[in-house]
Amino acid sequence: MEITDVRVRRVSKEGKMRGIVSITIDNEFAVHDIKVIEGDNGIFIAMPSRKANDGEFKDIAHPINSEARQKIQSAIISAYEKALAEFEAAVESEEE
């Protein structure tokens, strides 16, 4: 499995949800609405989910094993950090 594209669609410096990302796997399969979350132990990803009748959120799509999750999370966090740096540079240049 190869993450062939990561698109950061939203970046925020406030709140727990820091971004929303879409990925493409092997140039063949896309997963949208992956959330970048700031937790107590740092940034992590939350796969797309929906609220079930019992009020719990259930993942719609998710990696099956920890190796796949690590590949996805590493690619997303790297792209998010790059997008965040670009966002901060743009804000800084507007303030000048």
Secondary structure, 3 states (H helix, E strand, C coil): CCEEEEEEEEECCCCCEEEEEEEEECCCEEEEEEEEEEECCEEEEECCEEECCCCCEEECCCCCCHHHHHHHHHHHHHHHHHHHHHHHHHHHHHHC
